[in-house]
Amino acid sequence: MGSGKTTVGRALARRLKLDFFDTDHVIEARLGYSLRTFFEQEGEPRFRDLEASVIEELTLKNNAILSTGGGACGRLANREHLNTRSHCIYLKATPEELYRRIRHDGTRPLLQVSDPLAKLRDLYTARHLLYSETAHETFETSRPSMSFLINQIHSKLELAGVI
């Protein structure tokens, strides 16, 4: 959440002339309303079910860039699909950096709590190892400029023979 997955994914897809899909946006488009509203009405477990079906579907596409929600790696099936059907990239940032980026964003359902920074720390603790195990590459997003980060990712994908 806030690591730059959508921004980086969209820019990389544009550079590579590939389709771009953000699972959260795909789900919102199919629902016809916001994820925040869905979370409030249906809860996180139901959202994770929808997310899993979208990831299963989208990881079957070739020549596309896919950005997943921050909690997608919580499910084993999602991790397996991302790791075996794609070249998965983990955009890593500290909880403090993420908080700095998204502290004023009221659209993040999981951050609608009294202490969002503590929540981000908890999420990082719970998810970091899952992200690391799923990803083929990890990039630190706290410091580099967007263009530098895109160039780094592009170079790694070329070296890996993905593009």
N, C-alpha and C positions, 0 to 999 in steps of 0.2 A: 504494500500500500504506500504509494508516493515515491517509489524507487525510480519511476520513469518508464515503466514497461510500455505504456500506451504511446508516449511521446517517442521513445527510442524505436519501438516496433514500427510505428507509422513512418518515421524517417528512414529506417532501414528498408522497409518495403518499397518506399518511393525510390530510393537509390537503386535497388535491385529490380525495380519494375515487377514487383510481386503483389499479389492480393494481401490485404491486411485484415485480420479479424481480432477484435477484442472481445473476449468471452462475456464480460459484463455488458458491453454494448449490444451484443447479439441477443443476450437474454432480455435486456430491456426492450429491444425492438420486438421481440416475440411476445413479451408480456403486454406491451403497450403502456407501461407506466414504470416509474423509477424503482431501482433496487431497494432504496430506503423504504418505500411504501411496501414493497413485497416482504422485506424483512419484518416490518412492523405487523403485517397481516398474517404472514405464513411462517415466519421464523427462519433461522439460519439452516437447520437441517433440510428443510424443503428446498431452500435456495441451493444448497450443496448438491442435492439430487439433480436439479436442473443444470447446474454447472457441469456435473459429471457427464450428463448426456451430450451437452454441447461440446465438451472437450473430446469425448469419444468420436463424435461426428467430425469435428474440425481437424483432428490429428490425422484423419484419413486423406486430407487434401494434400496434394503435392504442390510445390512451388508457392507457398504462402507463409506469411509471418503471422504467428498467433501470440497474442498477449493474454495471459490468464489472470484471474483475480488472485490476490495474495494468499487466500486460503485453499487454493486448488490442490496444492500438494498434500493436504491433509488426508486425502483419500488415496489408498494404494493403487487403485485402478487408474486414477489420473496420473500418478507418478509413473506408472508403467507405460501408459500411452505417450506421455511427454518424452520419456527417456528412450523408448524403442521406436517410436514412429517419427521422431523429429531430432533435430540437434538443439538441445535445450540450453538456454542461457539464463543464468541467475544474475540479476542486477542487484547488487548488495549495497546497502547503506545502513548506517547506524540508526538506532531508534531516535536519537536526538536530531539527526539530520532529517529523518522522515517527518518528525514532529514540526521542525522548522518549516518544511515545505507545505504541510497540509493542515496546520493547526487552525486555519480559518475556513477550512472546507467542511461545510455542514452536510455534505452529501454522503459521507462515509459512515455507513450504518454501525460498524464495529467501534467507531470512535465517539459515539454518542453516549459517553460515560463521564463521570466527574473528573477523572484524571487520565486524559488521552495519552500522555507520555508514558505513564505506567502501563497502560494497555498495549502501547507499541512495544515496550520492553518485554512484556509477557508474550506477545505474538512472536517477536524475534527469537526469544528463548525457545518457544515451542516449534517454530518453523525453520530456523536456520539449518539445522542438520538435514531436514527433509529436502530443502532446496539444494543443499550441497550434494546430497546423494543422487538427486534427480538430474541435475545439470551436467552438461558436458563441459561447459565453460562458466567461469564466474568473473564478473567485472564489477569493480568498486565504482559506485556512482556519486560518491560524496564530493569528489574533487574535480574530475575532468570536465571540460566544456562538453556540450552536447556533440559538437562536430568531432571533437577528439575521440569521444566514446564511440560514436558511430564508425569512425575510421578504425579504431581498435577492433571492434566486433567484426567489421567487414574483413579486415586482414586475417583474423583468427578463422573466420569461416572459409576464406580462400585457402589458408594453410591446411585446414582440416579436409579440404576437398568437397565441402558442402556446396560451394558456389563456384 
